[in-house]
Amino acid sequence: MKRYRIEDLRPSDIALLPAVLGEAKVASGGVYVFEPGETAHPEPRHVHDVDEVFVFIQGAGVIPIDGVDHSVKTGDVVVVEAGEDHHTRSSEDSPLVAAWWVMDRAGR
């Protein structure tokens, strides 16, 4: 996992994280609203063979990576690297909103 704050990013004119993701392009993605206490992916193990990027745009919660909880909040950018088991969990107090995208394999 790699973690950044949105204000610390140095995007190129065409990519948000060129130094981290290389020439990889977005393959799919969306925005998800996690209700208070909601956890993504009920299966015990959730991995991709490519990187996945999360930009947390509202609220707070936890993103467990390979069994280790990492707190997240508005403005955090997290890159879950290929092969890392991950889930996302909203705090009990308010919704957690995340923009997410799965990268393609190019440029890695």
Sine and cosine of phi, psi and omega as CSV:
sin_phi,cos_phi,sin_psi,cos_psi,sin_omega,cos_omega
0.00,0.00,0.64,-0.77,0.13,-0.99
-0.85,-0.53,0.67,-0.74,-0.09,-1.00
-0.78,-0.62,0.65,-0.76,-0.03,-1.00
-0.66,-0.75,0.23,-0.97,0.21,-0.98
-0.95,-0.30,0.63,-0.78,-0.08,-1.00
-0.82,0.57,-0.59,0.81,-0.03,-1.00
-0.95,0.31,-0.23,0.97,-0.01,-1.00
-1.00,-0.10,-0.09,1.00,-0.04,-1.00
-0.95,0.31,0.51,-0.86,0.06,-1.00
-0.81,-0.59,0.98,0.22,-0.07,-1.00
-0.94,0.34,0.43,-0.90,0.19,-0.98
-0.99,0.12,-0.04,-1.00,0.03,-1.00
-0.92,0.38,-0.31,0.95,-0.08,-1.00
-0.79,-0.61,0.02,1.00,-0.03,-1.00
-0.53,-0.84,0.59,-0.81,-0.02,-1.00
-0.97,0.26,-0.66,0.75,-0.08,-1.00
-0.76,-0.65,0.88,0.48,-0.09,-1.00
-0.89,0.46,-0.54,0.84,-0.01,-1.00
-0.95,0.32,-0.38,0.92,-0.05,-1.00
-0.99,-0.13,-0.69,0.72,-0.13,-0.99
-0.98,-0.19,-0.04,1.00,0.01,-1.00
0.87,0.49,-0.71,-0.71,-0.03,-1.00
-1.00,-0.05,0.11,0.99,-0.02,-1.00
-0.86,0.51,0.60,-0.80,0.01,-1.00
-0.93,-0.37,0.36,-0.93,0.05,-1.00
-0.93,0.36,0.78,-0.62,0.04,-1.00
-0.99,-0.11,-0.61,0.80,0.03,-1.00
-0.31,-0.95,0.21,-0.98,0.01,-1.00
0.15,-0.99,-0.15,-0.99,-0.01,-1.00
0.13,-0.99,-0.25,-0.97,0.07,-1.00
-0.80,-0.60,0.69,-0.73,-0.02,-1.00
-0.75,-0.66,0.67,-0.74,0.08,-1.00
-0.97,-0.25,0.93,-0.38,0.06,-1.00
-1.00,0.06,0.86,-0.52,0.06,-1.00
-0.91,0.41,0.38,-0.93,0.01,-1.00
-0.78,0.63,0.81,-0.58,0.01,-1.00
0.99,0.13,-0.08,1.00,-0.04,-1.00
-0.96,0.29,0.62,-0.79,0.07,-1.00
-0.88,-0.47,0.71,-0.70,0.06,-1.00
-0.98,0.19,0.52,-0.86,0.12,-0.99
0.89,0.46,1.00,-0.03,-0.02,-1.00
-0.94,0.34,-0.32,0.95,0.01,-1.00
-0.91,0.41,0.48,-0.88,-0.07,-1.00
-0.91,0.41,-0.48,0.88,-0.02,-1.00
-0.74,-0.68,0.78,-0.63,0.01,-1.00
-0.73,-0.69,0.93,-0.37,-0.03,-1.00
-0.69,-0.72,0.33,-0.94,0.13,-0.99
-0.81,-0.59,0.35,-0.94,0.08,-1.00
-1.00,-0.07,0.19,0.98,0.09,-1.00
-0.68,-0.74,0.20,-0.98,0.03,-1.00
-0.94,0.33,0.50,-0.87,0.12,-0.99
-0.80,-0.60,0.69,-0.73,-0.06,-1.00
-0.91,-0.41,0.70,-0.72,0.09,-1.00
-0.86,-0.52,0.72,-0.70,0.18,-0.98
-0.88,-0.48,0.90,-0.43,-0.05,-1.00
-1.00,0.06,0.89,-0.45,-0.16,-0.99
-0.95,-0.32,-0.10,0.99,0.10,-1.00
-0.28,-0.96,0.62,-0.79,0.13,-0.99
1.00,0.06,-0.30,-0.95,-0.03,-1.00
-0.52,-0.85,0.32,-0.95,0.02,-1.00
0.01,-1.00,-0.45,-0.89,-0.06,-1.00
-0.68,-0.74,0.62,-0.78,0.17,-0.98
-0.85,-0.52,0.98,-0.21,0.05,-1.00
-0.95,0.31,0.79,-0.61,0.04,-1.00
-0.87,-0.50,0.88,-0.47,-0.01,-1.00
0.75,0.66,0.65,0.76,0.10,-1.00
1.00,0.07,-0.02,1.00,0.01,-1.00
-0.95,-0.32,0.84,-0.55,0.01,-1.00
-0.97,0.25,0.74,-0.67,0.08,-1.00
-0.85,-0.53,0.87,-0.50,0.03,-1.00
-0.92,0.40,0.62,-0.78,0.08,-1.00
-0.73,-0.68,0.43,-0.90,0.02,-1.00
-0.48,-0.88,0.12,-0.99,0.02,-1.00
-0.76,0.65,0.77,-0.64,0.02,-1.00
0.99,-0.11,-0.18,0.98,0.05,-1.00
-0.98,0.20,0.60,-0.80,0.11,-0.99
-0.85,-0.52,0.83,-0.56,-0.05,-1.00
-0.84,-0.54,0.76,-0.65,0.12,-0.99
-0.96,-0.28,0.93,-0.37,0.09,-1.00
-1.00,0.03,0.89,-0.46,-0.09,-1.00
-0.98,0.20,0.46,-0.89,0.00,-1.00
-0.74,0.67,0.73,-0.69,0.05,-1.00
1.00,0.01,-0.16,0.99,0.01,-1.00
-0.99,0.12,0.78,-0.62,0.07,-1.00
-0.96,0.29,0.78,-0.63,-0.07,-1.00
-0.53,-0.85,0.47,-0.88,0.07,-1.00
-0.55,-0.83,0.33,-0.94,0.03,-1.00
-0.81,-0.59,0.70,-0.72,-0.04,-1.00
-0.73,-0.68,0.79,-0.62,0.05,-1.00
-0.97,0.24,0.42,-0.91,0.13,-0.99
-0.91,0.42,0.24,-0.97,0.03,-1.00
-0.97,0.24,-0.26,0.97,-0.15,-0.99
-1.00,0.01,-0.60,0.80,-0.09,-1.00
-0.43,-0.90,0.28,-0.96,0.02,-1.00
-0.90,0.44,0.48,-0.88,0.14,-0.99
-0.92,-0.38,0.81,-0.59,-0.02,-1.00
-0.91,-0.41,0.78,-0.63,-0.03,-1.00
-0.74,-0.67,0.73,-0.68,0.26,-0.96
-1.00,0.02,0.67,-0.74,-0.05,-1.00
-0.63,-0.77,0.47,-0.88,0.15,-0.99
-0.46,-0.89,0.56,-0.83,0.05,-1.00
-0.98,-0.19,0.75,-0.66,-0.05,-1.00
-1.00,0.06,0.33,-0.94,0.13,-0.99
-0.99,0.10,-0.07,-1.00,-0.05,-1.00
-1.00,-0.01,-0.16,0.99,-0.07,-1.00
-0.91,0.41,0.56,-0.83,0.14,-0.99
0.98,0.21,0.10,0.99,-0.02,-1.00
-0.97,-0.24,0.00,0.00,0.00,0.00
